[in-house]
C-alpha cells in the first residue's frame, strides 16, 4: 500500500467515526423482559394500594354516617 493511499484510508476512517458519533440512533434503548416485568409490577403495586385506600376511606365514611345517624 503506498503512503498516499494509507493516509487517505486513515483520514476516511476518522471521518466515518466522527460522522457516526454525530448521528446517534433514534431507536429506543432495549429493555429486557425481566426489567419490563419489574416495571409492570411496580406500576401495578400503587394501583392496588390506591384501591385499598379508597375502600378504607369508604368504610370510614360509612362508619361516620352510622355514628351520626344514631
Helices and strands as residue ranges (DSSP letters): H 3-22, H 33-69
